[in-house]
């Protein structure tokens, strides 16, 4: 399936949220995609976020990729994941308005993955849990030059993908978070935090998981 990229503006809690929408005809679900940390140059055009969106469009989902606060045309200031969670939920509401009340997949990279664990918790508490989560390079534990991430617990069928050579979020951080949750982690050999030359493996892992 293919869908053109379309820029939309979503009204958020503190102003406009600059969002890329890819909506195929008759989507079977909504994929909400969260990009990495804005302070490290993260935006909705990030290659991993783009790969996640394209993968889900190919699986028949409508993909929505918002820019976090202070990035691109999104208003507001960086809020350490708290306001970002509210913004993701606002974009999800707009996605449902446009596409209908479809199953929701939450996908995120790095800081975006951390934010999606918070979104998942909010959706579950509201009685509308996500269909599934896909978390890549999940920010958890102490991240160099950043802060401590107290990443939320997630369902057992969450797809957790991490680079074996990730120096920004060491694999040990992700293991420490995943261990008490009995959560498998898919480790990609030779992949750094940004999955240089390994982006196709993210697509392959997700696609295989969806076809089973």
N, C-alpha and C positions, 0 to 999 in steps of 0.2 A: 504494500500500500504506500501511496505517496500523498503528501499534502504540502502545499506551499507555506512558507513562513509568512505570518501576518503579524504586524505590530498592533497591539491593543493597549489601551490604558484602563486600568482597573482602579476604582476608588477604594483606597485603603484607609486604615484608622488614622494615619497622619498625612494623608495626601495621595497623590497619584502613584500607582505602581506600574512601571514600564514593563510590559510582558510580551514575550513572543509566543504566538499560538500557532500550532500546526494541527488542523482539524480535518481528518479524512471524512468522506461521506459515511454516514451511519456508523460512527465509532462505537466500539463495544465497551469502552471504558474511558476513564480520564487518567492521564499520567501527569502528576504534578512534580516538576523537576526543580531542585534547589542547588544553586551554584556555590562554589567555595568562598572563602573569607574575603570580603571586600577590601580589607586592609592589605591583603596580599595580591590585589589586582583582580579578584574574583568578579565575574560578571556572567550574565546568562549566555554569552557567546563562548564561554570556556569550552574547551574541546571535550572534556568528559561530560559536561552537562549536555552539550550538543549530541554526543554519542548516545547518551541515555534517551534523549528526546527522539532521535531518529530510530532507535531500536524499538521504542514503544509505538511509534507511528507505523513502522513496518509490521507490528503485531496487531494493528487495527485500533490503537488508542489515539485519542486526541491528546496532544502534549501541550502543556502550559509551562513556560519558563519565565518566571518573574525575575527582575533585577531587585536585589535587596536595597534597603534604604541608603540613599546617597550614591547609588550607582546608576549611570545612564540617566534616564528621565525619571527615576524613582525618587520621590521626595522623602524628607526626614533624615535622621542621622542614625548611624550604626548603633544597634541596641543589644549587642552581646547575645543575640539569639532570642531574646524575649519578644521584642516588637516584631522581629522577623517571623516568629511563629504566628503571630496575629495576622501578619501580611499574607503568609502562605494560606491561611484559612480563608482570608478575604478573596484571594485569587481562586481558591477551590469553589467558593460560593458562586463566583462569576462563571467559572467553568461549567458548573451544574446548570446555571441559568441558560447558558448557550447550548449545552449538549444534552441536558436532561439528567435525571438522578441515576447516573451510571456507576458501576463499580470503580473504586478509586485506587490507583497505585501511587505510592509515595516513593520517589527516587531522589537521592541526593549524593553530593560529592563533598567530602571533607567537612568543613563547617556546615555546609548544606545538609549533609547526612545527619549531623548532630541535631540540626533544626527539625529535620523530618521525624526523628525519634520523639521530639516534643509534640509535633503535630499529630503523630499516631496516638500518643497518649490522650490528647484532647479529643480526638475523634472517637476513641474507644470509650472514654468517660461519657461522651454525649450519646452513646449507643449506636454510633454509625462507624464501626471500625473499618479501616482500609482493607481492601482485598489482599494486598501484599506490600511489603517494603523491599526496596533495593538500595543498599547502602554501599558506597564506594569510598575507600580511603577515609573511613569514619573517624572524625575527630573525637578522641576519648582520652581520658587521663590528662597528664601534663604535656602540653604541646609547646615545643621550644619557641621562644619569642612571642608566645601568645598567652594562654592561661590554662586553668584547669577546666576540663570538660566533664561534667557529671552527666554522661550520656544515659538516656532513659532505657529501661528494659523494653524489648520488642518481642513480637511473636516468634515462635519456633521456626516458622517457614520463611522468615526474613532471609533474603539473599545478601550475604555480607562478602564483598570482594575487596581484597587488599593487595597491595604490591609487596612482594617479599623484600624488595630493596628500598622500601619507604623509610627515609630518614627523618621526615617531617613528623609523621605519626608512626612511631616504631611499632612493628607487629606485636610486640609485647603488650603495648597499651590496649590493643584491640582484643588480644587473648584474655587479658585481665577482666575486660568488660564482658566478653562472650562466655567465659568459663562458667560463672554462676547461672547463666541463662540457658546452659546446654545448647549453645548456638554454634553451628558449624561456621567456619570461616574459609572461604575459597581464596587460597594464596596463589598469586600469579608470579611465577619465577621471572626474575629479570625486570620486573616492573618497579619503577620509582613511584613517588606520590602522584605524579601527574600522568602516569601510564604512557610515557613517550614510547612510540612504536608498539604499544600493547593495547591500544584502544579497541582493536578488532576482537580481542579476547573478552572484553567487557560485553560486547554485543553478543558474542557466541555463548557465553555463560548464561546470560539472561534468556536468549532465544531457546536454548536447550531446556532450561527450567520451565519455560512456558509451554513447551510442546509436550511435556510429560503429563 
